[in-house]
Amino acid sequence: MDEKIVTEIAKSIPDSAWNRLVQTACDTFEKAVAPLTESTSGIGRLIKAKFDRLLNEEKVLVAETFAKAKQKITESSKEMKGHHNLNIVLQVVQESCKQTDEKLRDLWANLLATELTEGGVHPEIVSILKRISSDDARVLLKVSENSPKINQKFIETLGHAFSGMSPVTIYRSKEDSFSEKLLERLGLIKKEIPHWKLTEIGIGFLEVVSGISSSDEEISNDQFPTHRE
């Protein structure tokens, strides 16, 4: 959703209703970070302090992102680890608060869920996610369909986040699209004439932002090579 539209919608909501919405968002965020506060109080307090400094409109977006991450963790039947990379979590707060695109916010929620349950999310994955648009993500999804190391469940998981969006045409005339060139520059895809293929970095990136699998549906390292310890 366009930022201007979000602003106009926010302005159209009566003050009393908006205050309730913000309070609900704050309560939702408190519940989402409660496990962090219980396991590592210092991290929990820092995240809460970062949240408290946000504008009310930003708090709503961040609360939604954290709530989604918590829901994904619950549905996966996985448990949160006791140690997390504070910088990764704080960057999720910082980036999701200005991400008005709901589908990209869902990818931030996936990244957060991965960090909280599995850990080891590389900071570069955060940097890449900050630089791509929905169109770029759709192109990346389309390219993944041509990559033998990506299984169908993985494609369906990421594709669900972008359901309802128009299909992406990877090949446009004789020239590649801007998204393809950007994704190539980011190291996510490479050209193997006449097709685009995912790189190992692209596979690792998609593994993190596509969501966590349930505890009884673990994906083998042969399918998803990672560098996590």
Number of C-alpha atoms within 10 A of each C-alpha: 10 9 12 10 11 13 11 10 10 13 11 10 12 9 11 8 10 16 13 11 16 18 15 14 22 21 12 18 22 18 16 20 19 15 16 21 18 12 14 14 13 13 21 18 14 14 20 19 11 12 22 12 10 15 11 19 17 21 23 21 22 29 26 22 28 28 20 21 25 23 14 21 23 14 13 18 12 18 12 20 14 13 15 19 15 15 12 21 18 18 18 21 25 16 17 28 23 15 20 17 15 17 18 21 24 23 24 30 27 26 28 31 29 24 23 25 18 19 20 17 21 16 12 11 18 19 12 14 17 16 11 15 14 15 17 19 21 23 19 24 21 19 21 24 17 13 15 11 15 17 14 11 11 19 16 15 15 21 17 11 18 20 12 8 11 9 12 14 10 18 13 8 7 6 8 12 15 11 19 22 15 15 21 18 11 15 15 22 23 18 13 9 7 7 12 21 23 27 17 16 17 21 22 19 21 25 23 24 23 24 25 27 20 15 12 9 9 9 16 8 9 8 13 16 14 16 10 9 6
